Amino acid sequence: MARSCDGCRLATSITNHTVKIYSRDNLDFQTELACTKPIVALECSVTHPQLVFAACEDGAVMRWDLRAPPQPQLRCVVAQHGAETYSMAIGFGDALCAVGGASAITFYDLRAAAAPPRAAAGAAAAKPLGAYEDAHTDLVTCLAFRPGAPSQLASASEDGLVCVFEAAAAAGAEPVVAVLNAECPVRRVGFFGPGAAGVWAATGSEGLSLWHAPSAQRVAEFGGAALRRPRGAADYLVGCRYDAAADTLALVAGTFGGEVQVSAVTPAGVAAPAAVGAAGARGHAAVVRAFDWAGQSLITGGEDARLCCWSFDSSGGAAAAAAPAPQAQVLRHKGSRAERRAADAPYSRR
């Protein structure tokens, strides 16, 4: 799930190899974009609100320009010819694409694949600039460029490491800024704090680690059991969201039954969660996979093929997450019978 840079559109990846575009305000469906392989990562451009990027598991990175009539223009901007892909991130103002594979991170210069909205779709794909091949020894599960410093990249891996790189390092210079050992396979990673100097990492054991990247020091660690047992409900972590205006970090978690929970996170601990929606009532009925949080609006997407838009009580100020509104707008994707059966399948690692 990814939001356009102007905040007007929301892109969601579906299990039938498509990307659906909705209005961020009211979830009105706008268009559908088709891929030929399962989608492993989805991003919106940081400079053009009409550009959407998707990485497929066969190594292709696709770009759509929603401005091109009568249908969005599709371009394959990266073609790795069957190489397995597990993650992708766009940085340097859409000029650089980082692709995570079996253990390496490969970089592509997207300026070589740039074209006007109505240019021929058969233009050449980007050529690889180079790769980081020695930082990880297992699957690169997540990539994220640092907000405000788009040349710095964080990578997460099944080997338990989170690495922070300076992608603008000169040839021959050491690109590694920090290596953070979570001691457990890492599923998701992101930045937080003033200047985005902090790194959060969500692990496969449903634990959460906070780090100060410049010093490579662990600030806090919350084990999976510690996050779940006192609350008795959360079965997994969905991810974190940093609010720069309020300087607060929030954790979004969920249950197998579809309940969404939000907790405030500080180095001292994780606050008791606020349940955003009752399972199966007016929200989700299965595992929640992704979310987008902007202001007082939280949109969640789940394995039940639903998008739910939750509104928080603005009178609560910084504690608004603890006072969810009683109603939520629910949108259900109309997939095939096979897709609906897959949506009911148990939670899996991927």
Contacts in CASP RR format, 6 or more apart in sequence:
PFRMAT RR
TARGET T0000
AUTHOR 0000-0000-0000
METHOD contacts of the structure
MODEL  1
MARSCDGCRLATSITNHTVKIYSRDNLDFQTELACTKPIVALECSVTHPQ
LVFAACEDGAVMRWDLRAPPQPQLRCVVAQHGAETYSMAIGFGDALCAVG
GASAITFYDLRAAAAPPRAAAGAAAAKPLGAYEDAHTDLVTCLAFRPGAP
SQLASASEDGLVCVFEAAAAAGAEPVVAVLNAECPVRRVGFFGPGAAGVW
AATGSEGLSLWHAPSAQRVAEFGGAALRRPRGAADYLVGCRYDAAADTLA
LVAGTFGGEVQVSAVTPAGVAAPAAVGAAGARGHAAVVRAFDWAGQSLIT
GGEDARLCCWSFDSSGGAAAAAAPAPQAQVLRHKGSRAERRAADAPYSRR
1 10 0 8 1.000
1 11 0 8 1.000
1 12 0 8 1.000
1 13 0 8 1.000
1 42 0 8 1.000
1 290 0 8 1.000
1 291 0 8 1.000
1 292 0 8 1.000
1 299 0 8 1.000
1 301 0 8 1.000
2 10 0 8 1.000
2 11 0 8 1.000
2 42 0 8 1.000
2 43 0 8 1.000
2 44 0 8 1.000
2 52 0 8 1.000
2 292 0 8 1.000
3 9 0 8 1.000
3 10 0 8 1.000
3 11 0 8 1.000
3 24 0 8 1.000
3 44 0 8 1.000
3 292 0 8 1.000
3 294 0 8 1.000
4 10 0 8 1.000
4 11 0 8 1.000
4 24 0 8 1.000
4 44 0 8 1.000
4 45 0 8 1.000
4 49 0 8 1.000
4 50 0 8 1.000
4 52 0 8 1.000
5 44 0 8 1.000
5 45 0 8 1.000
5 46 0 8 1.000
5 47 0 8 1.000
5 48 0 8 1.000
5 49 0 8 1.000
6 49 0 8 1.000
7 24 0 8 1.000
7 49 0 8 1.000
7 294 0 8 1.000
8 23 0 8 1.000
8 24 0 8 1.000
8 25 0 8 1.000
8 49 0 8 1.000
9 21 0 8 1.000
9 22 0 8 1.000
9 23 0 8 1.000
9 24 0 8 1.000
9 30 0 8 1.000
9 44 0 8 1.000
9 49 0 8 1.000
9 66 0 8 1.000
10 21 0 8 1.000
10 22 0 8 1.000
10 23 0 8 1.000
10 24 0 8 1.000
10 27 0 8 1.000
10 292 0 8 1.000
10 299 0 8 1.000
11 19 0 8 1.000
11 20 0 8 1.000
11 21 0 8 1.000
11 42 0 8 1.000
11 44 0 8 1.000
11 52 0 8 1.000
12 19 0 8 1.000
12 20 0 8 1.000
12 22 0 8 1.000
12 42 0 8 1.000
12 290 0 8 1.000
12 301 0 8 1.000
12 307 0 8 1.000
13 19 0 8 1.000
13 39 0 8 1.000
13 42 0 8 1.000
13 54 0 8 1.000
14 20 0 8 1.000
14 305 0 8 1.000
14 333 0 8 1.000
14 335 0 8 1.000
14 339 0 8 1.000
15 38 0 8 1.000
15 339 0 8 1.000
15 342 0 8 1.000
15 343 0 8 1.000
16 335 0 8 1.000
16 336 0 8 1.000
16 339 0 8 1.000
17 34 0 8 1.000
17 35 0 8 1.000
17 36 0 8 1.000
17 37 0 8 1.000
17 38 0 8 1.000
17 39 0 8 1.000
17 56 0 8 1.000
18 32 0 8 1.000
18 33 0 8 1.000
18 34 0 8 1.000
18 35 0 8 1.000
19 32 0 8 1.000
19 33 0 8 1.000
19 34 0 8 1.000
19 35 0 8 1.000
19 39 0 8 1.000
19 42 0 8 1.000
19 52 0 8 1.000
19 54 0 8 1.000
19 64 0 8 1.000
20 29 0 8 1.000
20 31 0 8 1.000
20 32 0 8 1.000
20 33 0 8 1.000
20 333 0 8 1.000
21 29 0 8 1.000
21 30 0 8 1.000
21 31 0 8 1.000
21 32 0 8 1.000
21 33 0 8 1.000
21 52 0 8 1.000
21 66 0 8 1.000
22 28 0 8 1.000
22 29 0 8 1.000
22 30 0 8 1.000
22 307 0 8 1.000
22 331 0 8 1.000
23 30 0 8 1.000
24 292 0 8 1.000
24 294 0 8 1.000
24 299 0 8 1.000
26 329 0 8 1.000
27 299 0 8 1.000
27 307 0 8 1.000
27 309 0 8 1.000
27 329 0 8 1.000
27 331 0 8 1.000
31 66 0 8 1.000
31 71 0 8 1.000
31 72 0 8 1.000
33 52 0 8 1.000
33 54 0 8 1.000
33 62 0 8 1.000
33 64 0 8 1.000
33 72 0 8 1.000
33 74 0 8 1.000
35 54 0 8 1.000
35 56 0 8 1.000
35 60 0 8 1.000
35 62 0 8 1.000
36 56 0 8 1.000
36 58 0 8 1.000
37 56 0 8 1.000
37 57 0 8 1.000
37 58 0 8 1.000
37 60 0 8 1.000
38 56 0 8 1.000
38 57 0 8 1.000
39 54 0 8 1.000
39 55 0 8 1.000
39 56 0 8 1.000
39 57 0 8 1.000
40 55 0 8 1.000
40 56 0 8 1.000
40 57 0 8 1.000
40 85 0 8 1.000
40 86 0 8 1.000
40 87 0 8 1.000
40 88 0 8 1.000
41 54 0 8 1.000
41 55 0 8 1.000
41 85 0 8 1.000
41 87 0 8 1.000
41 88 0 8 1.000
41 89 0 8 1.000
41 143 0 8 1.000
42 52 0 8 1.000
42 53 0 8 1.000
42 54 0 8 1.000
42 55 0 8 1.000
43 52 0 8 1.000
43 53 0 8 1.000
43 54 0 8 1.000
43 88 0 8 1.000
43 89 0 8 1.000
43 90 0 8 1.000
44 51 0 8 1.000
44 52 0 8 1.000
44 53 0 8 1.000
45 51 0 8 1.000
45 52 0 8 1.000
45 53 0 8 1.000
45 90 0 8 1.000
45 94 0 8 1.000
46 90 0 8 1.000
46 91 0 8 1.000
46 93 0 8 1.000
46 94 0 8 1.000
46 150 0 8 1.000
47 93 0 8 1.000
47 94 0 8 1.000
48 94 0 8 1.000
50 65 0 8 1.000
50 66 0 8 1.000
50 67 0 8 1.000
51 63 0 8 1.000
51 64 0 8 1.000
51 65 0 8 1.000
51 66 0 8 1.000
51 94 0 8 1.000
52 63 0 8 1.000
52 64 0 8 1.000
52 66 0 8 1.000
52 72 0 8 1.000
53 61 0 8 1.000
53 62 0 8 1.000
53 63 0 8 1.000
53 77 0 8 1.000
53 88 0 8 1.000
53 90 0 8 1.000
53 97 0 8 1.000
54 61 0 8 1.000
54 62 0 8 1.000
54 64 0 8 1.000
55 61 0 8 1.000
55 62 0 8 1.000
55 78 0 8 1.000
55 85 0 8 1.000
55 87 0 8 1.000
55 88 0 8 1.000
55 99 0 8 1.000
56 62 0 8 1.000
56 85 0 8 1.000
57 84 0 8 1.000
57 85 0 8 1.000
57 86 0 8 1.000
58 80 0 8 1.000
58 82 0 8 1.000
58 83 0 8 1.000
58 84 0 8 1.000
58 85 0 8 1.000
59 78 0 8 1.000
59 79 0 8 1.000
59 80 0 8 1.000
59 81 0 8 1.000
59 82 0 8 1.000
59 83 0 8 1.000
59 84 0 8 1.000
59 85 0 8 1.000
59 99 0 8 1.000
60 76 0 8 1.000
60 78 0 8 1.000
60 79 0 8 1.000
60 80 0 8 1.000
60 85 0 8 1.000
61 76 0 8 1.000
61 77 0 8 1.000
61 78 0 8 1.000
61 88 0 8 1.000
61 97 0 8 1.000
61 99 0 8 1.000
61 108 0 8 1.000
62 74 0 8 1.000
62 75 0 8 1.000
62 76 0 8 1.000
62 77 0 8 1.000
63 74 0 8 1.000
63 75 0 8 1.000
63 76 0 8 1.000
63 77 0 8 1.000
63 110 0 8 1.000
63 113 0 8 1.000
64 72 0 8 1.000
64 73 0 8 1.000
64 74 0 8 1.000
64 75 0 8 1.000
65 72 0 8 1.000
65 73 0 8 1.000
65 75 0 8 1.000
65 117 0 8 1.000
66 72 0 8 1.000
67 73 0 8 1.000
67 117 0 8 1.000
68 117 0 8 1.000
68 118 0 8 1.000
73 117 0 8 1.000
73 118 0 8 1.000
73 121 0 8 1.000
74 121 0 8 1.000
75 113 0 8 1.000
75 115 0 8 1.000
75 121 0 8 1.000
75 122 0 8 1.000
75 123 0 8 1.000
76 125 0 8 1.000
77 97 0 8 1.000
77 108 0 8 1.000
77 110 0 8 1.000
77 113 0 8 1.000
77 125 0 8 1.000
77 126 0 8 1.000
78 97 0 8 1.000
78 99 0 8 1.000
78 108 0 8 1.000
78 113 0 8 1.000
78 125 0 8 1.000
78 126 0 8 1.000
79 125 0 8 1.000
80 99 0 8 1.000
80 106 0 8 1.000
83 101 0 8 1.000
84 101 0 8 1.000
84 102 0 8 1.000
85 99 0 8 1.000
85 100 0 8 1.000
85 101 0 8 1.000
86 100 0 8 1.000
86 101 0 8 1.000
86 102 0 8 1.000
86 139 0 8 1.000
86 140 0 8 1.000
86 141 0 8 1.000
87 99 0 8 1.000
87 100 0 8 1.000
87 101 0 8 1.000
87 140 0 8 1.000
87 141 0 8 1.000
87 142 0 8 1.000
87 143 0 8 1.000
87 155 0 8 1.000
87 156 0 8 1.000
88 97 0 8 1.000
88 98 0 8 1.000
88 99 0 8 1.000
88 100 0 8 1.000
88 143 0 8 1.000
89 97 0 8 1.000
89 98 0 8 1.000
89 143 0 8 1.000
89 144 0 8 1.000
89 145 0 8 1.000
89 153 0 8 1.000
90 96 0 8 1.000
90 97 0 8 1.000
90 98 0 8 1.000
90 110 0 8 1.000
90 145 0 8 1.000
91 97 0 8 1.000
91 98 0 8 1.000
91 145 0 8 1.000
91 150 0 8 1.000
91 151 0 8 1.000
91 153 0 8 1.000
92 145 0 8 1.000
92 150 0 8 1.000
92 151 0 8 1.000
92 167 0 8 1.000
93 150 0 8 1.000
94 110 0 8 1.000
95 109 0 8 1.000
95 110 0 8 1.000
95 111 0 8 1.000
96 107 0 8 1.000
96 108 0 8 1.000
96 109 0 8 1.000
96 110 0 8 1.000
96 129 0 8 1.000
96 167 0 8 1.000
97 107 0 8 1.000
97 108 0 8 1.000
97 110 0 8 1.000
97 126 0 8 1.000
98 105 0 8 1.000
98 106 0 8 1.000
98 107 0 8 1.000
98 108 0 8 1.000
98 143 0 8 1.000
98 145 0 8 1.000
98 153 0 8 1.000
98 167 0 8 1.000
99 105 0 8 1.000
99 106 0 8 1.000
99 107 0 8 1.000
99 108 0 8 1.000
99 143 0 8 1.000
100 106 0 8 1.000
100 140 0 8 1.000
100 143 0 8 1.000
100 155 0 8 1.000
101 139 0 8 1.000
101 140 0 8 1.000
102 138 0 8 1.000
102 139 0 8 1.000
102 140 0 8 1.000
103 133 0 8 1.000
103 136 0 8 1.000
103 137 0 8 1.000
103 138 0 8 1.000
103 139 0 8 1.000
103 140 0 8 1.000
103 157 0 8 1.000
103 159 0 8 1.000
104 131 0 8 1.000
104 132 0 8 1.000
104 133 0 8 1.000
104 136 0 8 1.000
104 140 0 8 1.000
105 131 0 8 1.000
105 132 0 8 1.000
105 135 0 8 1.000
105 136 0 8 1.000
105 140 0 8 1.000
105 143 0 8 1.000
105 153 0 8 1.000
105 155 0 8 1.000
105 165 0 8 1.000
106 128 0 8 1.000
106 130 0 8 1.000
106 131 0 8 1.000
107 128 0 8 1.000
107 129 0 8 1.000
107 130 0 8 1.000
107 131 0 8 1.000
107 167 0 8 1.000
108 126 0 8 1.000
108 127 0 8 1.000
108 128 0 8 1.000
108 129 0 8 1.000
109 126 0 8 1.000
109 127 0 8 1.000
109 129 0 8 1.000
110 126 0 8 1.000
112 124 0 8 1.000
112 126 0 8 1.000
112 127 0 8 1.000
113 123 0 8 1.000
113 124 0 8 1.000
113 125 0 8 1.000
113 126 0 8 1.000
115 123 0 8 1.000
132 155 0 8 1.000
132 163 0 8 1.000
132 165 0 8 1.000
132 175 0 8 1.000
135 155 0 8 1.000
135 161 0 8 1.000
135 163 0 8 1.000
135 165 0 8 1.000
135 176 0 8 1.000
135 179 0 8 1.000
136 155 0 8 1.000
136 157 0 8 1.000
136 159 0 8 1.000
136 161 0 8 1.000
136 163 0 8 1.000
137 157 0 8 1.000
137 159 0 8 1.000
138 157 0 8 1.000
138 158 0 8 1.000
138 159 0 8 1.000
138 160 0 8 1.000
138 185 0 8 1.000
139 157 0 8 1.000
139 158 0 8 1.000
140 155 0 8 1.000
140 156 0 8 1.000
140 157 0 8 1.000
141 156 0 8 1.000
141 157 0 8 1.000
141 158 0 8 1.000
141 185 0 8 1.000
141 186 0 8 1.000
141 187 0 8 1.000
141 188 0 8 1.000
142 155 0 8 1.000
142 156 0 8 1.000
142 186 0 8 1.000
142 187 0 8 1.000
142 188 0 8 1.000
142 189 0 8 1.000
142 190 0 8 1.000
143 153 0 8 1.000
143 154 0 8 1.000
143 155 0 8 1.000
143 156 0 8 1.000
143 189 0 8 1.000
144 153 0 8 1.000
144 154 0 8 1.000
144 189 0 8 1.000
144 190 0 8 1.000
144 191 0 8 1.000
145 151 0 8 1.000
145 152 0 8 1.000
145 153 0 8 1.000
145 154 0 8 1.000
146 152 0 8 1.000
146 153 0 8 1.000
146 154 0 8 1.000
146 164 0 8 1.000
146 191 0 8 1.000
146 196 0 8 1.000
147 191 0 8 1.000
147 195 0 8 1.000
147 196 0 8 1.000
148 195 0 8 1.000
148 196 0 8 1.000
149 195 0 8 1.000
149 196 0 8 1.000
151 166 0 8 1.000
151 167 0 8 1.000
151 168 0 8 1.000
152 164 0 8 1.000
152 165 0 8 1.000
152 166 0 8 1.000
152 167 0 8 1.000
152 177 0 8 1.000
153 164 0 8 1.000
153 165 0 8 1.000
153 167 0 8 1.000
154 162 0 8 1.000
154 163 0 8 1.000
154 164 0 8 1.000
154 165 0 8 1.000
154 189 0 8 1.000
154 190 0 8 1.000
154 191 0 8 1.000
154 199 0 8 1.000
154 213 0 8 1.000
155 162 0 8 1.000
155 163 0 8 1.000
155 164 0 8 1.000
155 165 0 8 1.000
155 189 0 8 1.000
156 162 0 8 1.000
156 186 0 8 1.000
156 187 0 8 1.000
156 188 0 8 1.000
156 189 0 8 1.000
156 201 0 8 1.000
157 163 0 8 1.000
157 185 0 8 1.000
157 186 0 8 1.000
158 185 0 8 1.000
158 186 0 8 1.000
159 185 0 8 1.000
160 181 0 8 1.000
160 182 0 8 1.000
160 183 0 8 1.000
160 184 0 8 1.000
160 185 0 8 1.000
160 186 0 8 1.000
160 203 0 8 1.000
161 179 0 8 1.000
161 180 0 8 1.000
161 181 0 8 1.000
161 182 0 8 1.000
161 186 0 8 1.000
162 179 0 8 1.000
162 180 0 8 1.000
162 181 0 8 1.000
162 182 0 8 1.000
162 186 0 8 1.000
162 189 0 8 1.000
162 199 0 8 1.000
162 201 0 8 1.000
162 211 0 8 1.000
163 176 0 8 1.000
163 178 0 8 1.000
163 179 0 8 1.000
163 180 0 8 1.000
164 176 0 8 1.000
164 177 0 8 1.000
164 178 0 8 1.000
164 179 0 8 1.000
164 180 0 8 1.000
164 199 0 8 1.000
164 213 0 8 1.000
165 175 0 8 1.000
165 176 0 8 1.000
165 177 0 8 1.000
166 175 0 8 1.000
166 176 0 8 1.000
166 177 0 8 1.000
167 175 0 8 1.000
169 175 0 8 1.000
177 213 0 8 1.000
177 214 0 8 1.000
178 211 0 8 1.000
178 213 0 8 1.000
178 214 0 8 1.000
178 215 0 8 1.000
178 216 0 8 1.000
179 216 0 8 1.000
180 199 0 8 1.000
180 201 0 8 1.000
180 209 0 8 1.000
180 211 0 8 1.000
180 213 0 8 1.000
180 216 0 8 1.000
180 218 0 8 1.000
182 201 0 8 1.000
182 203 0 8 1.000
182 209 0 8 1.000
184 203 0 8 1.000
184 204 0 8 1.000
184 205 0 8 1.000
184 207 0 8 1.000
185 203 0 8 1.000
185 204 0 8 1.000
185 205 0 8 1.000
186 201 0 8 1.000
186 202 0 8 1.000
186 203 0 8 1.000
186 204 0 8 1.000
187 202 0 8 1.000
187 203 0 8 1.000
187 204 0 8 1.000
188 201 0 8 1.000
188 202 0 8 1.000
188 237 0 8 1.000
188 239 0 8 1.000
188 240 0 8 1.000
189 199 0 8 1.000
189 200 0 8 1.000
189 201 0 8 1.000
189 202 0 8 1.000
190 199 0 8 1.000
190 200 0 8 1.000
190 201 0 8 1.000
190 240 0 8 1.000
191 197 0 8 1.000
191 198 0 8 1.000
191 199 0 8 1.000
191 200 0 8 1.000
191 213 0 8 1.000
191 242 0 8 1.000
192 198 0 8 1.000
192 199 0 8 1.000
192 200 0 8 1.000
192 210 0 8 1.000
192 240 0 8 1.000
192 242 0 8 1.000
192 249 0 8 1.000
193 242 0 8 1.000
193 244 0 8 1.000
193 247 0 8 1.000
193 249 0 8 1.000
194 247 0 8 1.000
197 212 0 8 1.000
197 213 0 8 1.000
197 214 0 8 1.000
198 210 0 8 1.000
198 211 0 8 1.000
198 212 0 8 1.000
198 213 0 8 1.000
198 219 0 8 1.000
199 210 0 8 1.000
199 211 0 8 1.000
199 212 0 8 1.000
199 213 0 8 1.000
200 208 0 8 1.000
200 209 0 8 1.000
200 210 0 8 1.000
200 211 0 8 1.000
200 240 0 8 1.000
200 249 0 8 1.000
200 265 0 8 1.000
201 208 0 8 1.000
201 209 0 8 1.000
201 211 0 8 1.000
202 208 0 8 1.000
202 237 0 8 1.000
202 239 0 8 1.000
202 240 0 8 1.000
203 209 0 8 1.000
203 224 0 8 1.000
204 349 0 8 1.000
205 223 0 8 1.000
205 224 0 8 1.000
206 223 0 8 1.000
206 224 0 8 1.000
206 227 0 8 1.000
206 228 0 8 1.000
206 234 0 8 1.000
206 235 0 8 1.000
206 236 0 8 1.000
206 237 0 8 1.000
207 221 0 8 1.000
207 222 0 8 1.000
207 223 0 8 1.000
207 224 0 8 1.000
207 227 0 8 1.000
207 237 0 8 1.000
208 221 0 8 1.000
208 222 0 8 1.000
208 223 0 8 1.000
208 224 0 8 1.000
208 227 0 8 1.000
208 237 0 8 1.000
208 240 0 8 1.000
208 251 0 8 1.000
208 265 0 8 1.000
208 270 0 8 1.000
209 218 0 8 1.000
209 220 0 8 1.000
209 221 0 8 1.000
209 222 0 8 1.000
210 218 0 8 1.000
210 219 0 8 1.000
210 220 0 8 1.000
210 221 0 8 1.000
210 249 0 8 1.000
210 265 0 8 1.000
210 267 0 8 1.000
211 217 0 8 1.000
211 218 0 8 1.000
211 219 0 8 1.000
212 219 0 8 1.000
219 267 0 8 1.000
220 266 0 8 1.000
220 267 0 8 1.000
220 268 0 8 1.000
220 269 0 8 1.000
222 265 0 8 1.000
222 269 0 8 1.000
222 270 0 8 1.000
227 234 0 8 1.000
227 237 0 8 1.000
227 253 0 8 1.000
227 270 0 8 1.000
228 234 0 8 1.000
228 235 0 8 1.000
230 272 0 8 1.000
231 261 0 8 1.000
231 272 0 8 1.000
231 273 0 8 1.000
233 254 0 8 1.000
233 255 0 8 1.000
233 259 0 8 1.000
233 261 0 8 1.000
233 273 0 8 1.000
233 275 0 8 1.000
234 253 0 8 1.000
234 254 0 8 1.000
234 255 0 8 1.000
234 261 0 8 1.000
234 273 0 8 1.000
235 253 0 8 1.000
235 254 0 8 1.000
235 255 0 8 1.000
235 256 0 8 1.000
235 347 0 8 1.000
236 253 0 8 1.000
236 254 0 8 1.000
236 256 0 8 1.000
236 287 0 8 1.000
236 347 0 8 1.000
237 251 0 8 1.000
237 252 0 8 1.000
237 253 0 8 1.000
237 254 0 8 1.000
238 252 0 8 1.000
238 253 0 8 1.000
238 254 0 8 1.000
238 260 0 8 1.000
238 288 0 8 1.000
238 289 0 8 1.000
238 290 0 8 1.000
238 291 0 8 1.000
238 300 0 8 1.000
239 251 0 8 1.000
239 252 0 8 1.000
239 253 0 8 1.000
239 291 0 8 1.000
240 249 0 8 1.000
240 250 0 8 1.000
240 251 0 8 1.000
240 252 0 8 1.000
240 265 0 8 1.000
241 249 0 8 1.000
241 250 0 8 1.000
241 252 0 8 1.000
241 291 0 8 1.000
241 293 0 8 1.000
242 248 0 8 1.000
242 249 0 8 1.000
242 250 0 8 1.000
243 249 0 8 1.000
243 250 0 8 1.000
243 295 0 8 1.000
246 318 0 8 1.000
248 264 0 8 1.000
248 318 0 8 1.000
249 264 0 8 1.000
249 265 0 8 1.000
249 266 0 8 1.000
250 262 0 8 1.000
250 263 0 8 1.000
250 264 0 8 1.000
250 265 0 8 1.000
250 293 0 8 1.000
250 321 0 8 1.000
251 262 0 8 1.000
251 263 0 8 1.000
251 264 0 8 1.000
251 265 0 8 1.000
251 270 0 8 1.000
252 260 0 8 1.000
252 261 0 8 1.000
252 262 0 8 1.000
252 288 0 8 1.000
252 291 0 8 1.000
252 293 0 8 1.000
252 298 0 8 1.000
252 300 0 8 1.000
253 260 0 8 1.000
253 261 0 8 1.000
253 262 0 8 1.000
253 263 0 8 1.000
253 273 0 8 1.000
254 260 0 8 1.000
254 261 0 8 1.000
254 287 0 8 1.000
254 288 0 8 1.000
255 261 0 8 1.000
255 279 0 8 1.000
256 286 0 8 1.000
256 287 0 8 1.000
256 346 0 8 1.000
256 347 0 8 1.000
257 279 0 8 1.000
257 280 0 8 1.000
257 284 0 8 1.000
257 285 0 8 1.000
257 286 0 8 1.000
257 287 0 8 1.000
258 279 0 8 1.000
258 280 0 8 1.000
258 283 0 8 1.000
258 284 0 8 1.000
258 285 0 8 1.000
258 286 0 8 1.000
258 287 0 8 1.000
258 288 0 8 1.000
258 302 0 8 1.000
258 304 0 8 1.000
259 275 0 8 1.000
259 276 0 8 1.000
259 277 0 8 1.000
259 278 0 8 1.000
259 279 0 8 1.000
259 284 0 8 1.000
260 275 0 8 1.000
260 276 0 8 1.000
260 277 0 8 1.000
260 283 0 8 1.000
260 284 0 8 1.000
260 288 0 8 1.000
260 291 0 8 1.000
260 298 0 8 1.000
260 300 0 8 1.000
260 308 0 8 1.000
260 310 0 8 1.000
261 273 0 8 1.000
261 274 0 8 1.000
261 275 0 8 1.000
261 276 0 8 1.000
262 273 0 8 1.000
262 274 0 8 1.000
262 276 0 8 1.000
262 298 0 8 1.000
262 321 0 8 1.000
262 322 0 8 1.000
262 324 0 8 1.000
263 270 0 8 1.000
263 271 0 8 1.000
263 272 0 8 1.000
263 273 0 8 1.000
263 274 0 8 1.000
264 270 0 8 1.000
264 271 0 8 1.000
264 321 0 8 1.000
265 271 0 8 1.000
274 321 0 8 1.000
274 322 0 8 1.000
274 323 0 8 1.000
274 324 0 8 1.000
275 324 0 8 1.000
276 298 0 8 1.000
276 300 0 8 1.000
276 310 0 8 1.000
276 324 0 8 1.000
276 328 0 8 1.000
277 283 0 8 1.000
277 310 0 8 1.000
277 324 0 8 1.000
277 328 0 8 1.000
279 285 0 8 1.000
282 308 0 8 1.000
282 327 0 8 1.000
282 328 0 8 1.000
282 330 0 8 1.000
283 306 0 8 1.000
283 308 0 8 1.000
283 328 0 8 1.000
283 330 0 8 1.000
284 300 0 8 1.000
284 301 0 8 1.000
284 302 0 8 1.000
284 304 0 8 1.000
284 306 0 8 1.000
284 308 0 8 1.000
285 304 0 8 1.000
285 306 0 8 1.000
286 302 0 8 1.000
286 303 0 8 1.000
286 304 0 8 1.000
286 343 0 8 1.000
286 344 0 8 1.000
287 302 0 8 1.000
287 303 0 8 1.000
287 347 0 8 1.000
288 300 0 8 1.000
288 301 0 8 1.000
288 302 0 8 1.000
288 303 0 8 1.000
289 301 0 8 1.000
289 302 0 8 1.000
289 303 0 8 1.000
290 300 0 8 1.000
290 301 0 8 1.000
290 302 0 8 1.000
291 298 0 8 1.000
291 299 0 8 1.000
291 300 0 8 1.000
291 301 0 8 1.000
292 298 0 8 1.000
292 299 0 8 1.000
293 299 0 8 1.000
295 312 0 8 1.000
296 311 0 8 1.000
296 312 0 8 1.000
296 313 0 8 1.000
296 314 0 8 1.000
296 320 0 8 1.000
297 309 0 8 1.000
297 310 0 8 1.000
297 311 0 8 1.000
297 312 0 8 1.000
298 309 0 8 1.000
298 310 0 8 1.000
298 311 0 8 1.000
298 312 0 8 1.000
299 307 0 8 1.000
299 308 0 8 1.000
299 309 0 8 1.000
299 310 0 8 1.000
300 307 0 8 1.000
300 308 0 8 1.000
300 310 0 8 1.000
301 307 0 8 1.000
301 308 0 8 1.000
302 343 0 8 1.000
303 342 0 8 1.000
303 343 0 8 1.000
303 344 0 8 1.000
303 345 0 8 1.000
303 347 0 8 1.000
304 332 0 8 1.000
304 343 0 8 1.000
304 344 0 8 1.000
305 332 0 8 1.000
305 333 0 8 1.000
305 335 0 8 1.000
305 339 0 8 1.000
305 340 0 8 1.000
305 343 0 8 1.000
306 330 0 8 1.000
306 331 0 8 1.000
306 332 0 8 1.000
306 333 0 8 1.000
307 330 0 8 1.000
307 331 0 8 1.000
307 332 0 8 1.000
307 333 0 8 1.000
308 328 0 8 1.000
308 329 0 8 1.000
308 330 0 8 1.000
308 331 0 8 1.000
309 328 0 8 1.000
309 329 0 8 1.000
309 330 0 8 1.000
309 331 0 8 1.000
310 324 0 8 1.000
310 325 0 8 1.000
310 328 0 8 1.000
311 324 0 8 1.000
311 325 0 8 1.000
311 327 0 8 1.000
311 328 0 8 1.000
312 320 0 8 1.000
312 321 0 8 1.000
312 323 0 8 1.000
312 324 0 8 1.000
312 325 0 8 1.000
313 320 0 8 1.000
313 323 0 8 1.000
313 324 0 8 1.000
313 325 0 8 1.000
314 320 0 8 1.000
315 323 0 8 1.000
316 322 0 8 1.000
316 323 0 8 1.000
333 339 0 8 1.000
END
